[in-house]
């Protein structure tokens, strides 16, 4: 039984047919999956191809570090995309930004598939590669905020965690699709794979972008933003309002994001280079493990989102961070055996349990920290700033630590555990948001201003 105060919070929530939220959730999932497909293609190629084709004059390990450095560049552009698209998403609307970010990502990904290599144009090849990676990061920086807000702001109040997890499942779906395509083309003879086979997944992106754009243009605008427009309450400079009144929420979301993002890219990107170069297993063995982990992550993320509706965002998120910290050493031990079934087990447990428990409630948790006037800008800023520090740098840092320790993994494990501790502390210091009314702007604003004054 809900008490009167609790029920009053939800009294102003509009009733919507279930088909409406189902349509929004599916559209958010499909579009986000396509964007992540584009983004993850680069990570897989950085581990398996770019070190050979764009940095061929370096030692293999150094070439891998340089390839991961170009991978990290995409993350640098993500906060810029988050701020730019967040501004217009809070001023013009969530829907308008979604098709634009998808188009930007698709064009950049298709262009990567057309790039000449170092052997053809020399140093200009990695320069063009970095430029297109920046464009990818800019597009993805604006994608996440719009996709999750469309799902969450359409969702019933007591199911925001579940429906907010649907665009989150776009990440493992994109990973599953990109890794699957790469696993297929990697079966080609080595010469064919390096000459033209690796380009096929990038060029195929143009078809997926067309499908995603068609689905997204049919969506209705978010009800929460529609009310902001009706009340003429849109923030003139959303990012300035976030920095003035919501700094604590930005720092909380950044800290909460660190472990989730870093662990995911170590498990799905760095491990491709580590297992093939240090453990000496085939790339097909690792890609198969990543595929299985991504498939189960696709199911686990909505489950943990649903759990966060029942038990709260913080308990579920903290479980994921604690589990991830405890599993680091077993993960490297399992991968180090070189046995395909144990490598797959390590990836499945790390991704579908530790990562999913954090990623499932993340969209609703971060969005609920901000009022509707600045929600796109605020949630995007915290999410994307942490992406630079965690996801963008984690494969590069892991590769550098591996080089420093001459192939030993203990320094990488220490780095990952430290990030998990930061995430645990950040979520512990946050307030529980799962029972808050999403559109109670005055209460949300006053709470965050008071928190900021006490920071």
Secondary structure, 3 states (H helix, E strand, C coil): CCCHHHHHHCCCCCCCCHHHHHHHHHHHHHHHHHHHHHHHHHHHHHHHHHHHHCCCCCCHHHHHHHHHHHHHHHHHHHHHHHHHHHHHHHHCCHHHHHHHHHHHHHHHHHHHCCCCCHHHHCCHHHHHHHHHHHHHHHHHHHHHHHHHHHHHHHCCHHHHHHHHHHHHHHHHHHHHHHHHHHHHHCCCCHHHHHHHHHHHHHHCHHHHHHHHHHHHCCCCCCHHHHHHHHCCCCCCCHHHHHHHHCHHHHHHHHHHHHHHHHHHHHHHHHHHHHHHHHHCCCHHHHHHHHHHHHHHHHHHHHHHHHHHHHHCHHHHHHHHHHHHHHHHHHHHHHHHCCCHHHHHHHHHHHHHHHHHHHHHHHHHHHHHCCCCCCHHHHHHHHHHHHHHHHHHHHHHHHHHHHHHCCCCCHHHHHHHHHHHHHHHHHHHHCCCCCCCCCCCHHHHHHHHHHHHHHC
